[in-house]
Amino acid sequence: MSIQVLIADDHSVVRKGLRDFLQDHGEIEVVGEAIDGAEAVRLARELKPDVVLMDLIMPGMDGIQAITLIENELPSIKVIALTGVLDEAILVNVMRAGAIGFLLKSTEADELVKAIKAAMAGQIQLSPEANAILVRQVRASENHELLTERENDVLALLAQGRSNKEIARALNIGEGTVKTHVSKILVKLGLPSRTQAALYAVKNGLVSTPSKFVAS
């Protein structure tokens, strides 16, 4: 079954280039194109694609606003920011908004395909430059400001020893969506495991006492 992709970019030449390249891969189907953030949100609601490739600087509603709306309304959709701008503040806001990836438009075509496939598996995809900035952000701060509200909810439940299935039930979301949130949490906080994330949550006051999961 092919991966359905929505492209959002205000430049027609960029949309055409992405569409032509991606359509050459039998595993990927471009199901729609949006010229701004508002249209990206509308088409995401209508088409329910698997992945959205989202430009960030667009007229009207920008990419970060669109990512926030899609993440809140349609959390099963994976959004990859694909931009020509590498800015620390923009990167942090993109990750807070809930994107699963941040790639530069200079990314090699084959790497973009790999990123789309990895996003489908719930894996964070960052360009090397973006990853370096995010690591600095995490090291400079011992709080959870990089996390979205939903990711903080997942982290708090994870620290209580809940399984992915239990977290999904508590938050009324899919188990696959929980796995994606956990993956994002670990990358954003620079932590190697669920256990470390649980300890982090206790340390930062998201839960009052260590859970049986933390102790194990």
URBEL-V936602 format. One record per residue. OMEGA is omega in whole degrees, 0 to 359 (none if undefined). Layout:
{{OMEGA} {OMEGA}}
//
This chain:
{{185} {175} {182} {186} {172} {180} {177} {180} {183} {179} {184} {181} {177} {179} {181} {180} {179} {181} {183} {181} {184} {181} {177} {179} {184} {182} {185} {178} {176} {185} {180} {178} {179} {182} {177} {184} {182} {179} {178} {179} {180} {181} {176} {178} {186} {189} {183} {179} {176} {185} {172} {171} {192} {169} {184} {183} {181} {179} {181} {178} {181} {185} {182} {177} {181} {178} {180} {181} {180} {180} {181} {185} {187} {188} {179} {179} {179} {180} {175} {175} {179} {192} {175} {184} {175} {182} {185} {181} {179} {180} {181} {180} {178} {181} {176} {181} {176} {178} {178} {180} {177} {182} {176} {180} {175} {179} {177} {184} {181} {178} {178} {178} {178} {181} {179} {180} {180} {178} {178} {179} {178} {183} {177} {178} {180} {171} {179} {181} {179} {180} {180} {179} {182} {177} {178} {179} {181} {181} {183} {185} {178} {175} {185} {183} {180} {185} {173} {179} {180} {178} {175} {177} {180} {181} {180} {180} {177} {181} {176} {178} {182} {173} {177} {180} {180} {178} {179} {181} {182} {184} {179} {177} {181} {179} {177} {178} {177} {179} {178} {179} {180} {178} {179} {181} {182} {180} {183} {182} {179} {184} {186} {188} {176} {180} {178} {178} {178} {178} {177} {181} {178} {182} {184} {171} {177} {171} {188} {182} {178} {180} {176} {179} {180} {185} {185} {none}}
//
